[in-house]
Amino acid sequence: MPIGGQAVIEGVMMQNGHRVAVAVRTPSGGIAVRDLGRPPRFPRARKIPFVRGPLRMYEMLALGMRALNVSAELAAGEEEKLGGWAMGAVTVAALALGLGAFVLLPNYLASFADISPQVLLSLAEGGIRLAILILYMFLISRQKDIRRVFEYHGAEHKVVHAYEAGRGLSAAAARDYSPVHSRCGTAFLLLFIVVAVLVFSVLPAEPLWLRFLGRLALLPVVAGVTYEILLLGGKYPKAWWLRPLLMPGLLLQRLLTTQEPSDDQLEVAVTALRHVTEEASPASLSTTS
């Protein structure tokens, strides 16, 4: 499995197989690291094309919520965190909001347009979905705290680039690399929208409730196809036939969801990646100056 990650509050989460670590800059100026690794579930299914995509998406959603909870705790210098029930409620609410805003609402709005054939209706729906996503990204990028997260997002990508290029783990090695990456979640979201247009175009236009249910049922299919394309993009980043699919995600990263990080932020990302790539097992909680 390729190395992946996520920007969190004042830090970065990195994953290398079943090894996961969150590194966060604490109020004292040090770097706190928390190990979140767990044995992988369904290891055989992870090797099956088009099945591993939905599994990976579910895993990243659950892991991302855990990482955000831990980063909020460490960044505040507190030992308080959401309990299991509260964390579950937040996760369910986030999933419901995401499905409503990016799946059901575009479908409902597109239903007001008298468009045929079905592929054009699906294209209109995809355009609405894309507009909602870009507007959402733009609005949250105006907030100072979110801008900090986007800087850590850039740090995550730069450090992964340097490591995959064999330059080692240091802020100096990562500094000259791009803050955008083809395997980013932003690229996944945009490519997801494109693939959804094609997959959803096979569904009947009426009745509306059947369109809703059909889109929900086909979400794993869309996720599976999208994930396979991103894997190809990571393996063949310069392939001309993949560029039209990957370029919008890279452009959105550059314009909105990644920012140039400071050396202090690169150091946090390096610390997280070091804990999931070195032979020594990461400590359950460690702090470095």
N, C-alpha and C positions, 0 to 999 in steps of 0.2 A: 504494500500500500504506500503511495507517495506521501511525503510529509505534508501535513496540513496545519492550519492554525486559525486563530480568530483573535481580533482585537477585543479587549475587555476594558473595564474601568481602570485606568492608569496602568495598563499592562497588556500582556499577550498570553494567549493559550497556544501551546504547540502540541501536536499529536504525531507520533511515529509508531504506527501499528497500535498495539494495546497500551503503549506508554504515552501518558498525557501529563503535562505539567502546566501550571499557571504561574507566571512571574509577574509581580506587581511592585511598583515603586511606592514605598510606604511614606507616611508623613515625616518620618525621621530621616529620609533620604536613602535608606537601604533598599535592598531588593528582597522581597519575601517570595518564597517558592512553595507551592502546594502541589503534591502529587495527586492526580485524579485518575490514574490508570486503573483499569479493570480488565479481567480476562474477556476476550472478545466473544460475543454471542454469535451463534450460527456461523462458525468458521468456514464450513464447506460452501454455504450459500454465498459467502463473500467472493467466491471465485467464479460465480456464474454470471456471465454478461446479462445485463438488463434486469437481473434480480438484485445485484449488489447496489445499484443506484438508489432504489427506494430504501434499502436497509441503511445505506450511508446517510441519506437525507434525514431519516428518523434519528439515527445516532447523533448526528451533528446538532440537530435541534435540541435533543435532551442534554447532550454534553455542553452545548453552548449556554443553556440556562444554568447548569451547574457552575460553569466557569464564571459567568457573570455574578452569580451569588457569592462565590468565593472571592472574586476580585473586589466586590463592594465591601466585603468584610475586611480584607487585608488593607485596602486603600484607606479605609476609615480608621485602621488601627484598633478595631474592635473584634470581639469574639462572638458577637451576636450574628445570627444568620437565620434565614427562613427555615422553618421546620418542613418536614416531609409533605404534610397536607397543604401548607401554604405554597410550597414550591410547585406541587402538582396543580393547584388552582391557577397559579400564574402561568404555567405552561399551557394548560387548557385554554385559558383566556387569550393567550398570544396566538395559539393555533386557530381559535375561532375567529379572532380579528383578522388574521392573515387570510384565511379562507373566504371570509366575508368580503374583505376589501379587494383582494386580487383574483378571486375566482368567481364568486357569485354576483357581486355588484357589477362588474363589467358585462357579465352575461345578461343581467337584468336591464342595464342601460342600453345595450345593443338591441334588445328585443323591441325597443320603440322605433327602431329604423326598419322601414319596409325594404329589406335588402334580400336579393336572391342572385345567384344560387347560394347554397349553404357555405361554400368556401369563402365567399365575400363577407357573409355575416360573421364568420369566424375571424376573418381578417380585421373587421371593424371592432370586434370584441377584443382582439389582441392589441389593437391601437389604443383602446380605452385603458386596458390593463397596463400598457407601457406608460401612458400619460400619468396614471395614478402613481406608479412606481417612481418615475422621475420627479414628480411634484413632491412626493413624500421625502425622497432623498434630498432634494433641494432645501426643503423647509427645515429638516433636522440638521442639515449641514451648517445652518446659520447659527446654531447654538454653540456656545463656547465649549461646553463639556463634550458635546458630540464631535466637535472639531478635534479635540484632544484624542478621542477614540480613533478618528480617521488618521491621525498622525501615527498612532501605534499600529494601525492597519498597514500604513506604508512601511513601518519598521519591520513588521512581520514579513512582508513580501521581500524586502531588501535582504534580510538575513537568510531567508530560504533560498533566494537566488544565489547568494554568495556560497552557501553551503553546497548546493547542487552543482555549482561550477567548480567545486574543489578548492575554494579559497579559504576554507576554515571558518572558525567561529570567532569573530571579533567585529567591533563596530567599525574599525578602519577598513576591514575587508568588505563590509556590506555597504559602506557609504556611497560608492559610485554606481550601485546597481539601481535598476528601475523600481519604483514603488508599486508598480502594477504587475499582476501575475495572471496567467491564463486559467489557473485552477481556482481562482478566487470565487467566493460566494456571489459577488456582484455579477461576474460573468455567468455563473450558473443561473441567476435569476433572469437575466436578459435572454439567455439561450432557452431557458424554460418557456418563456413567453413565445418565442419563435416556434419551438417544437409544439407547443400547445395549439397554436393556430392550425398546424397541419393535422394533428391528432383529433382535435375537436371538430374539424370540418367533416368528419365521417358521421357525426351524430345528427339525428333528426332535429329540425328547427322547432317543431312543435310536438307536444305541448311544452310549456315553459318548465314545469316541474320535472319532466323527463330530461330536459337539457341540463338542469341543475344536477340531478342524480348522475347522469352520464358523465359530466365533467368531474365530479367527485370520484367516481369509479375509475376513471382513466388517469387520475393524477399519478398513480404509481408507474403507469406506462410512460407518461411524459417525463417523470423523474428518471426512469431507467434509460431512456434514449438520450436525455440531456447529459447524464453522467458519462455515458460511453463516449459521446462526442468530446466532452471535456478531457477525458483520459487520452483520447487521440491528440487533442490539442497540446496537452502536456508532453506527450511523447514526440510529436512532430510540430514544434512551435512555429516553424518556418514554412510549413506546407501551404502552398497557395490555395488549395481547394478548401482549407479549413479557415482561412483568414476572414472571409465574409461572415462566418458564423461567430468567430471569436472577437472580431474587431469592435463591435458595439459594446461588449462588456469591458474591454480594455479601455475604450474611450470614456465610458461612464466612471470607471475607477479613477482615471486621470483627472477628470473634471470635478468629481464630487466625492467619491468614497475613500480616496486615499490622499494623504498630504505628506509633504516632506517631513521626516522626523528629525529630532535632535539626536546628538550622540548619546545622551542619557537614555532616550527611548530605544535607540538601537541596542544599547547595553542590556536593557530589560528583555528585549526579544532574543538576544544572544543567550542570555541566561536560561530562558525557557527552552530554547532549542538544545542547548547543551545538556539539559537534564533529561531529554528524551532520546539523545543520540549517543551519549557516552556509555561505556560498558558498566560503569558503576551505577547501581540503582539509585534513583533520586530519593532524597530524604523526604519524609512525609511533610516536614516543614523546616525550611532553613532560611536564614537571612544572611546576606552579604552586604558589606558596605560599598 
